[in-house]
Amino acid sequence: MNTYATLTYVYAVTRPTPRLAEALASLEGIGRAPVRLLLPGPPVDVAAHPDACGADHAFSGAGPAPLAFAASEVPESDFNEQALKNHFEDLEWLEYVARTHHDVVQAIAAHATVLPLRMATVYQDEGRARQALTAQRRTFTRRLDELGAHTEYGVKIYLTSPSTTEGTRADDGAAATHAAPASPGKAYLHARRAQHHAREAVYQQARQAAAAIEAIADRHATRRVRHAPQSGALTGPQENVLNDAYLVPDDQAEPFRSAIAGAAGDFPDLRIEVTGPWAPYSFAMPAPDGPPDPQEPPS
């Protein structure tokens, strides 16, 4: 019999339904532990009593719709405060936990509105997790209401490979140099100037593309989060100059993607990439300019 101490790891908040409970019945989380739905109040075996989740359609009763944590048990020795500090320097461990966390959140998103929680959110036990869910019920309810029938999409702009762009543009400068023979020093300056002008032209395209994307988003998206451009191994030789996330109503997803793809054809020196659909990680927190979360009543 395994008697090691465990903590309760929570992946996300969602609205439980029998259909979601059925979908999660075979889902495994970190360490291949079964993922289950934790409802507020006394423990309920959701798999054995799916009626505890309420109707499988929009909640229509009086009072707030039910909420649940998607959770599983993890070894205390791996997720206590000191262990987490040590693990955050272990890239292999981090990648495994991040990927598993993401897989669980995406599985929930396929069946219900989901509010992703930060990786490595743990409670001492199920009871503490249920207390936290109850204490933050109004906040979670409001955020789930905002995210309902919406999906996150990413839009990125990359400059094409510097060697390709600058090489092409530099050919023009080299041709001009050959047309008007000059000293090696002047030829070098001509070439550098041509490269600079070519690069500026591509950045100008990027600014115009960003404006076009913003106009499209005004028509089809409800919120935007601007992330820092990526670099290094994530982008390869291409420079990422825009890395935005959009919250798009489900009935606008295809028009949004089609409009972005159409606009991309107007900018031949750029690569414009649309990713998704994703669970709304970028919108799990309220908008900075939105109203504050309501004050939770004392429990």
C-alpha positions as CSV (number, residue, x, y, z in Angstrom):
1,M,0.0,0.0,0.0
2,N,1.4,3.4,-1.0
3,T,1.3,5.7,2.0
4,Y,3.5,8.7,0.8
5,A,2.1,12.1,1.6
6,T,0.3,14.0,-1.1
7,L,-0.8,17.5,-2.0
8,T,-3.8,18.5,-4.1
9,Y,-2.8,20.1,-7.4
10,V,-5.4,22.2,-9.2
11,Y,-5.2,22.8,-12.9
12,A,-8.2,25.0,-13.6
13,V,-11.7,26.1,-12.6
14,T,-14.6,25.0,-14.7
15,R,-18.3,24.5,-14.6
16,P,-19.0,20.8,-14.0
17,T,-21.4,18.8,-16.1
18,P,-22.0,15.1,-16.4
19,R,-20.5,15.2,-19.9
20,L,-17.3,16.8,-18.6
21,A,-17.1,14.4,-15.8
22,E,-17.4,11.5,-18.3
23,A,-14.7,13.0,-20.5
24,L,-12.3,13.4,-17.6
25,A,-12.9,9.9,-16.3
26,S,-9.9,8.5,-18.1
27,L,-7.7,11.7,-18.0
28,E,-4.4,11.4,-16.2
29,G,-2.5,14.4,-14.7
30,I,0.9,14.8,-13.3
31,G,2.5,11.5,-12.3
32,R,-0.4,9.7,-14.2
33,A,-2.7,10.4,-11.3
34,P,-6.4,10.5,-12.2
35,V,-7.9,14.0,-12.7
36,R,-11.2,14.6,-10.9
37,L,-13.6,17.5,-10.3
38,L,-13.7,18.9,-6.8
39,L,-16.9,20.7,-6.0
40,P,-17.4,23.0,-3.0
41,G,-18.8,21.5,0.1
42,P,-18.5,17.9,1.3
43,P,-16.6,15.5,-0.9
44,V,-18.6,14.1,-3.8
45,D,-17.6,11.2,-6.0
46,V,-18.4,13.0,-9.3
47,A,-17.6,9.9,-11.4
48,A,-20.0,7.8,-9.4
49,H,-22.7,10.5,-9.0
50,P,-22.6,12.6,-12.2
51,D,-26.0,14.1,-11.3
52,A,-24.1,16.1,-8.6
53,C,-22.7,18.2,-11.5
54,G,-26.2,19.5,-12.5
55,A,-27.7,19.6,-16.0
56,D,-25.5,19.1,-19.0
57,H,-26.8,22.3,-20.5
58,A,-26.6,25.9,-19.4
59,F,-27.4,26.2,-15.7
60,S,-30.9,27.5,-15.3
61,G,-31.7,27.3,-11.6
62,A,-31.7,30.0,-9.1
63,G,-28.4,31.2,-7.7
64,P,-24.9,30.9,-9.2
65,A,-23.9,28.1,-11.5
66,P,-21.8,25.4,-9.8
67,L,-18.0,25.6,-10.0
68,A,-15.3,22.9,-9.7
69,F,-11.6,22.6,-9.5
70,A,-10.0,20.1,-11.9
71,A,-7.4,18.5,-9.6
72,S,-5.2,15.5,-8.9
73,E,-2.9,14.3,-6.2
74,V,0.8,14.9,-6.4
75,P,3.7,13.8,-4.1
76,E,4.3,16.3,-1.3
77,S,8.0,15.6,-1.7
78,D,8.0,17.0,-5.2
79,F,5.7,20.0,-4.7
80,N,6.4,21.4,-1.2
81,E,7.9,24.9,-1.2
82,Q,11.6,23.8,-1.0
83,A,11.1,21.1,-3.6
84,L,9.5,23.6,-6.0
85,K,12.4,26.0,-5.6
86,N,14.8,23.1,-6.5
87,H,12.7,21.9,-9.4
88,F,12.5,25.3,-11.0
89,E,16.1,24.9,-12.1
90,D,15.3,21.5,-13.6
91,L,14.3,22.2,-17.2
92,E,13.3,18.6,-17.9
93,W,11.0,18.5,-14.8
94,L,9.5,21.9,-15.7
95,E,8.8,20.9,-19.2
96,Y,7.0,17.7,-18.1
97,V,4.9,19.5,-15.5
98,A,4.1,22.4,-17.9
99,R,3.1,20.0,-20.7
100,T,0.9,17.8,-18.5
101,H,-0.7,20.9,-17.0
102,H,-1.4,22.2,-20.5
103,D,-2.8,18.9,-21.7
104,V,-5.3,18.7,-18.8
105,V,-6.4,22.3,-19.4
106,Q,-6.9,21.8,-23.1
107,A,-8.9,18.6,-22.4
108,I,-11.3,20.5,-20.2
109,A,-11.5,23.3,-22.8
110,A,-12.7,20.8,-25.4
111,H,-15.9,20.2,-23.3
112,A,-16.5,23.3,-21.1
113,T,-15.5,26.9,-20.3
114,V,-12.2,26.8,-18.5
115,L,-10.3,29.2,-16.3
116,P,-6.6,28.0,-16.3
117,L,-4.7,28.4,-13.1
118,R,-1.0,28.9,-12.7
119,M,1.2,25.9,-13.0
120,A,2.1,24.3,-9.6
121,T,-1.0,25.7,-7.7
122,V,-1.2,23.2,-4.8
123,Y,-3.2,22.9,-1.6
124,Q,-2.5,20.9,1.5
125,D,-5.5,18.6,0.8
126,E,-8.8,18.5,-0.9
127,G,-10.5,20.2,2.0
128,R,-8.3,23.2,1.7
129,A,-8.9,23.3,-2.0
130,R,-12.6,23.2,-1.6
131,Q,-12.4,26.1,0.9
132,A,-10.4,28.1,-1.6
133,L,-13.0,27.4,-4.3
134,T,-15.8,28.5,-2.0
135,A,-14.0,31.6,-0.8
136,Q,-13.3,32.8,-4.4
137,R,-16.6,31.7,-5.9
138,R,-17.7,35.2,-7.0
139,T,-14.3,36.0,-8.6
140,F,-14.1,32.7,-10.5
141,T,-17.8,33.0,-11.6
142,R,-17.2,36.4,-13.0
143,R,-14.1,35.3,-15.0
144,L,-15.8,32.2,-16.3
145,D,-18.7,34.4,-17.5
146,E,-16.3,36.6,-19.4
147,L,-14.6,33.6,-21.0
148,G,-17.7,31.6,-22.0
149,A,-18.1,30.9,-25.7
150,H,-14.7,32.5,-26.4
151,T,-11.4,31.0,-27.4
152,E,-7.8,32.4,-27.4
153,Y,-5.8,32.8,-30.6
154,G,-2.3,34.0,-31.0
155,V,-1.0,36.2,-33.8
156,K,2.7,36.6,-34.4
157,I,4.7,38.7,-37.0
158,Y,8.1,37.5,-38.0
159,L,10.6,39.4,-40.2
160,T,11.9,37.0,-42.9
161,S,15.5,35.8,-42.5
162,P,17.9,38.8,-42.4
163,S,20.2,37.1,-44.8
164,T,17.4,36.7,-47.4
165,T,15.9,40.1,-47.1
166,E,19.1,42.0,-46.8
167,G,20.7,39.9,-49.5
168,T,17.9,40.7,-51.9
169,R,17.9,44.4,-51.1
170,A,21.7,44.5,-51.1
171,D,21.7,43.2,-54.7
172,D,20.1,46.5,-55.7
173,G,22.7,48.4,-53.9
174,A,25.5,46.3,-55.5
175,A,24.0,46.9,-58.9
176,A,24.0,50.6,-58.3
177,T,27.6,50.3,-57.2
178,H,28.6,48.5,-60.3
179,A,26.7,51.1,-62.4
180,A,28.8,53.8,-60.9
181,P,32.3,52.4,-60.1
182,A,33.7,53.8,-56.9
183,S,36.5,53.1,-54.4
184,P,36.2,50.0,-52.2
185,G,35.3,52.3,-49.3
186,K,32.5,54.0,-51.1
187,A,31.2,50.6,-52.4
188,Y,31.1,49.3,-48.9
189,L,29.2,52.4,-47.7
190,H,26.7,52.0,-50.6
191,A,26.1,48.4,-49.7
192,R,25.6,49.1,-46.0
193,R,23.2,52.0,-46.8
194,A,21.2,49.7,-49.1
195,Q,21.0,47.1,-46.3
196,H,19.8,49.7,-43.9
197,H,17.1,50.9,-46.3
198,A,16.0,47.4,-47.0
199,R,15.7,46.6,-43.3
200,E,13.7,49.8,-42.6
201,A,11.3,48.9,-45.4
202,V,10.6,45.6,-43.8
203,Y,10.0,47.2,-40.4
204,Q,7.6,49.6,-42.1
205,Q,5.8,46.6,-43.5
206,A,5.6,45.1,-40.0
207,R,4.1,48.3,-38.6
208,Q,1.5,48.3,-41.4
209,A,0.7,44.7,-40.8
210,A,0.3,45.3,-37.1
211,A,-2.2,48.0,-37.8
212,A,-4.1,45.8,-40.3
213,I,-4.3,43.0,-37.6
214,E,-5.5,45.4,-35.0
215,A,-8.3,46.6,-37.4
216,I,-9.3,43.0,-38.0
217,A,-9.3,42.3,-34.3
218,D,-11.6,45.3,-33.7
219,R,-14.2,43.6,-35.8
220,H,-13.8,40.0,-34.5
221,A,-12.1,39.9,-31.1
222,T,-13.2,41.2,-27.7
223,R,-9.9,41.5,-25.9
224,R,-6.2,41.6,-26.6
225,V,-3.1,40.9,-24.6
226,R,0.3,42.0,-25.9
227,H,3.1,39.6,-25.0
228,A,6.8,40.4,-25.4
229,P,8.2,39.2,-28.7
230,Q,9.9,35.9,-28.6
231,S,13.6,35.2,-29.3
232,G,16.3,32.6,-29.4
233,A,15.3,28.9,-30.0
234,L,11.6,29.8,-30.2
235,T,12.0,31.9,-33.3
236,G,15.1,30.5,-35.1
237,P,16.7,32.9,-37.6
238,Q,13.6,35.0,-38.0
239,E,12.9,38.0,-35.8
240,N,9.6,38.0,-34.0
241,V,8.3,41.6,-33.7
242,L,4.7,41.1,-32.6
243,N,3.3,38.4,-30.3
244,D,-0.3,39.1,-29.4
245,A,-3.1,37.0,-28.0
246,Y,-6.8,37.7,-28.8
247,L,-10.0,36.5,-27.1
248,V,-12.3,35.6,-30.0
249,P,-16.0,34.7,-29.7
250,D,-16.5,31.2,-31.1
251,D,-18.8,32.3,-33.9
252,Q,-16.1,34.8,-35.0
253,A,-13.2,32.4,-35.0
254,E,-13.2,31.4,-38.6
255,P,-13.8,35.0,-39.9
256,F,-10.9,36.2,-37.7
257,R,-8.5,33.5,-39.0
258,S,-9.6,34.0,-42.6
259,A,-9.1,37.8,-42.4
260,I,-5.7,37.5,-40.9
261,A,-4.7,35.0,-43.6
262,G,-5.9,37.4,-46.3
263,A,-4.0,40.3,-44.9
264,A,-0.8,38.3,-44.7
265,G,-0.7,38.1,-48.5
266,D,-0.2,41.9,-48.6
267,F,3.2,41.7,-46.8
268,P,5.6,39.4,-48.7
269,D,8.6,40.2,-46.5
270,L,6.8,39.0,-43.4
271,R,5.6,35.7,-41.9
272,I,2.3,36.2,-40.1
273,E,1.3,33.2,-38.0
274,V,-2.1,32.5,-36.3
275,T,-2.0,29.9,-33.6
276,G,-4.9,28.3,-31.7
277,P,-7.5,27.6,-30.6
278,W,-6.1,27.7,-27.1
279,A,-7.5,27.6,-23.6
280,P,-7.6,31.3,-22.5
281,Y,-4.3,31.4,-20.5
282,S,-3.7,35.0,-21.5
283,F,-7.1,36.1,-20.2
284,A,-7.3,34.2,-16.9
285,M,-6.7,37.5,-15.1
286,P,-9.1,40.5,-15.5
287,A,-8.3,43.2,-17.9
288,P,-6.1,45.9,-16.3
289,D,-8.6,48.6,-17.3
290,G,-11.6,46.6,-16.3
291,P,-13.6,46.8,-13.1
292,P,-12.1,45.2,-10.0
293,D,-13.2,41.8,-8.9
294,P,-16.1,41.9,-6.4
295,Q,-15.4,41.7,-2.7
296,E,-15.9,38.2,-1.5
297,P,-18.2,37.9,1.5
298,P,-16.6,36.5,4.6
299,S,-17.0,32.8,4.9
